[in-house]
Amino acid sequence: MEDQPSDISKTKQKKQAHALQKLGETLAGLPIHHIKAMDLPETLRQALIDGKSITANVAARRHRQYIGVLMRDADPESLRLELENLDEGQPPKSPESEAAREWMDRLLTLDPAAVEDLLTRFPGLERQQVRQLLRNTTKKQAVSAKARATLEGLILDHIKSNLT
């Protein structure tokens, strides 16, 4: 068989490959729970998770290139869209994450009854930890984003543990 000439120049192919590798590096920088929640091919998901344990520079570079190769099988536009949603602070949609978000919205009204309802619903939560995270959520911007994510993750973990 004859090789079919590509309509795309070699330079453009290299730029596309480099862009896919950069997208893969961005994905590799995400926390594991976000990687697991994303719609990725299984080999890519596993490579992203495995890459977290590689510390040697040369091995890490090779692994990033491997992720770039695996990115060819993924839909880059849908991945970029999911990344944008994560950047906007929207966690991947699931019934549990929606429930955690509803609890967060209710807690952020600063109604003391909301905290009591949460602690009644999930007795494994520590009152002091919840109150501290809620206080930090209302503080300066840098602290509040981390505190909100921590509190929401804590609530999400308890929601998931009550389902099993």
C-alpha positions in Angstrom: 0.0 0.0 0.0 1.1 3.5 -0.7 1.5 6.0 2.2 -1.2 8.6 2.0 0.2 12.1 2.1 -1.1 14.1 5.1 -3.0 17.3 4.5 -1.4 18.7 7.7 2.2 20.0 7.5 4.8 18.3 9.7 5.2 21.5 11.7 1.5 21.6 12.5 1.5 17.9 13.4 4.4 18.6 15.9 2.5 21.6 17.3 -0.6 19.5 17.8 1.4 16.7 19.5 3.1 19.3 21.8 -0.3 20.8 22.7 -1.6 17.3 23.5 1.5 16.6 25.7 0.9 20.0 27.5 -2.7 19.1 28.1 -1.6 15.7 29.5 0.9 17.5 31.8 -2.0 19.7 33.0 -4.1 16.6 33.7 -1.2 15.0 35.5 -1.1 17.9 37.9 -4.6 17.3 39.0 -5.4 15.6 42.3 -6.1 11.8 41.9 -9.8 12.1 42.8 -10.3 14.5 39.9 -8.4 12.2 37.5 -10.6 9.3 38.6 -13.8 11.3 38.1 -12.9 12.4 34.6 -14.1 10.6 31.4 -10.7 9.3 30.3 -9.5 6.1 28.5 -8.5 3.6 31.2 -4.8 3.4 30.0 -4.5 7.2 30.1 -6.2 7.4 33.6 -3.8 4.8 34.9 -0.7 6.5 33.4 -1.7 9.8 35.0 -2.1 8.2 38.4 1.2 6.2 38.0 3.0 9.4 37.0 2.4 10.8 40.4 5.0 8.4 41.9 7.8 9.0 39.4 10.4 11.3 40.8 13.5 10.8 38.6 13.8 13.6 36.0 14.6 11.4 33.0 11.9 8.9 33.9 9.4 11.7 34.5 10.2 13.2 31.1 9.7 9.8 29.3 6.5 9.3 31.2 5.2 12.7 30.1 5.9 11.8 26.5 4.1 8.5 27.0 1.1 10.4 28.4 1.3 12.6 25.3 1.1 9.5 23.1 -1.9 8.2 25.1 -3.6 11.6 24.7 -4.0 10.9 20.9 -6.8 8.5 21.8 -8.6 11.0 24.0 -10.9 13.8 23.0 -8.9 16.9 23.8 -11.9 19.3 23.5 -14.0 17.4 26.1 -11.0 17.3 28.4 -10.4 21.0 28.0 -14.1 21.6 28.9 -13.8 19.4 32.0 -10.6 21.3 33.0 -12.4 24.6 32.6 -15.2 23.3 34.8 -12.6 22.4 37.4 -11.0 25.8 37.1 -14.3 27.4 37.8 -14.5 25.4 41.0 -17.1 23.0 39.8 -16.3 19.5 40.8 -17.2 16.6 38.5 -21.0 16.1 38.6 -22.2 13.1 40.7 -25.1 12.7 43.0 -22.8 12.7 46.0 -20.9 15.9 44.9 -24.3 17.6 44.3 -25.4 16.7 47.8 -22.1 18.0 49.2 -22.5 21.3 47.2 -26.0 21.7 48.6 -24.7 21.2 52.2 -22.0 23.7 51.5 -24.5 26.3 50.2 -26.6 25.7 53.2 -23.6 26.0 55.6 -22.4 29.2 53.9 -25.7 31.0 55.0 -24.0 30.9 58.4 -27.2 29.5 60.0 -26.2 27.6 63.2 -29.1 25.2 62.5 -27.4 24.1 59.3 -24.2 23.0 61.2 -26.4 21.1 63.7 -28.3 19.4 60.9 -25.1 18.4 59.2 -23.6 17.0 62.5 -26.9 15.1 63.2 -27.0 13.7 59.6 -23.3 12.7 59.7 -22.3 11.9 63.3 -18.8 11.0 62.2 -17.9 14.6 61.6 -16.1 16.5 64.2 -17.9 19.6 65.4 -14.7 21.6 66.0 -13.2 20.8 62.6 -16.4 21.7 60.7 -16.7 25.0 62.6 -13.1 25.9 62.0 -13.3 25.1 58.3 -16.5 27.2 58.1 -14.8 30.1 59.8 -11.8 29.8 57.4 -14.2 29.7 54.4 -15.4 33.2 55.3 -11.8 34.6 55.8 -9.5 36.0 53.1 -9.8 34.6 49.6 -6.7 32.4 49.6 -7.6 30.7 52.8 -11.3 30.4 52.0 -10.9 28.5 48.7 -8.8 25.8 50.4 -11.0 25.7 53.4 -14.1 25.4 51.2 -12.6 22.6 49.2 -11.5 20.8 52.4 -14.9 21.1 54.0 -16.7 20.1 50.9 -14.4 17.1 50.5 -15.0 16.1 54.1 -18.8 16.2 53.6 -18.4 14.3 50.4 -16.4 11.6 52.1 -19.1 11.2 54.8 -21.9 11.1 52.2 -20.1 8.4 50.3 -19.3 6.4 53.4 -23.0 6.5 54.4 -24.0 5.0 51.0 -22.0 1.9 51.6 
